Amino acid sequence: MKNNENDNNESETEEDVDERNKNNAEKEKIKKEKEDLRNKQIVDFGQTVLENKEKKRKIHLLSIIGEIEGHECLPEHNKTTKYEHVLPQLAAIEDSNEISGLLVIINTVGGDVEAGLAIAEMIASLSKPTVTLVLGGSHSIGVPLAVSSDYSFIVPSATMIIHPVRMNGTVIGVTQTFEYFEKIQDRIISFVVYHSHISYEDMKNLMLDTRKLAKDVGSILVGKEAVDKGIIDELGGIKEALTKINKMIDEKEAKEAKEAKDKDVNKDISPKKVKLVL
C-alpha cells in the first residue's frame, strides 16, 4: 500500500511539473508575441507604449518625423509621417481605458498644411494629458504640431523655422490666391497663438521677417529662443518630458478621484423626500 501511495505522489508531482512547464511556455509565447507586435509598431509607424509598472500606467509614444504627407504620396525614399495612420491612432488613444497619456516626439521638416493642422487639432482635442518634445527640428507646419499639446519641450540644439505658406506650380488668379493664402496663414497663426504664449502680432512678425533667412522670408529659432518667444513652454529633453507627463497624469487622477468622492458625499447628504400625511 505504501509503495502505491508513493507512486501516486510521484506521478502527481510529474503532472504538476509538466503543467507548470506548459504554463511557462505559454507565457513566454505571449510575451514574445507582444514584443514582436511592439517592434512592428516601432518599425512601421514609429509608435510604442511606455509601461510604468510601478504606477501601473501606460503612456503612448508617437513620433512625427520627416515630412508630413498629405493627399499625395511622396517618393518612397522620403521619410514621412502619414496622417491616415496617425489620426485613427489618436482616436484609439482617446477611446482606450488603458492609455493614460500621450508623448509626442517631433523631428520634422514640415509638409502638407491641411494634414499637419488635422493632426495638431486631434492632439489638442484629446482629453488625456499630452506632452510634445522637439528634437532636431520642428519646421513650418511642425510649429502648430509642437504647441498642440498641453505642455511642450524643446532640446537646446533643436530649431524651429517659421515662414509664410508656399506653393509650387502655376498660379491662376493671383489676387484670389493671395487672399486664400492669407486665410491659411491666419489659421496657422491663430492656432499657434491659442496654444502657446506668443501674441498674434509677434507670431506674424516672425513669419514675415525678411532679415533672418537668405533664400526665404521668415525666422529661425534655436532652442531657448523658442521658449523666450513664448512658443515652447520649457527647455528640456526626454527625462523632463516623461517627468512632466507623469506629474500631469497624477494630477488628473487625483482630481478625478476627488470629484468622484465629492459626488458620493453629495449623493449621501441629498435631501430626502418626506411624505406628509394630513
Steps between C-alpha positions, in 0.01 A plus 500: 500500500778741586675434169178578310453825692858605422451419131183714494679790668788478251262488201306799633824694543603424144161618374538823699844560351371435149209741558734765638734464203205524265377820670849651490534420131161663433602812693827522308310467173259782595792717615683444169185579298457828691867588448475423126186714474673787682804476270272495196322815621835675541624393155176567310358806677766630742266431792520299821348484848710594804395289798563626854456185709557688826206733439309247287445737207569514129614801298473490122812622317436652156780625275441758226804490272611596150238665283127515580338316211169640375255389231780408258754222563860614525791305342592178679847623596346785706448448872138599565226515760172391346196674646272208408703290746523760776137617517344156569771431757419824682130407501589157645713666772209724601263201514737267688464445875854359517687805363550777758681760287675585172865597444577636152859516374544739207779530243335622180580727206130586464280395211133509405317782682157335515638165622725668758218714638270196512750310717560809717126549558458134594782517756362826642150349540610193701366487855809315625823677603728570203862614475709580190878489475681668209822325398709609204239731353131580470474718193213660309177308580703328773457814712123444556576134572757599764254724688194275464562317830422605856871565559797524263878450524788570264861385531769775491629404153160467328376762252164633385460676164195725471416620149196591284298237313656409164387314188653357184364523148305751292273747677173597329326797659778665699272721712267216597793267573667762716181546703466124540860472619442778751209303643718188529770700678242649732382148594856393579585814699170487691557135596855567624392811695208315666720208611811693606599827669597709197284787374344512152712798393827346622426173322412681177818710519710184539327346200554805275850601613726570199830526690554148637490255207717552189272323250164538671278721713463403865697422815706220648490443877754282680412324826467763772393768247176308440439498876585869537257589220221315681449229237640207703440461875835371621851397405554129566542147370341159539561487878314827556225402257431166674512661843252766389248264341506267803440799726208613280349149510535494882320835525223386264446175692496687834246748363276223367520312832404817692207570265376142542530528879315835507229353279449210743489739796244724332295194414497388864396840638243580232162599651257210525142536399264504798141390457261715705186339628217736585 
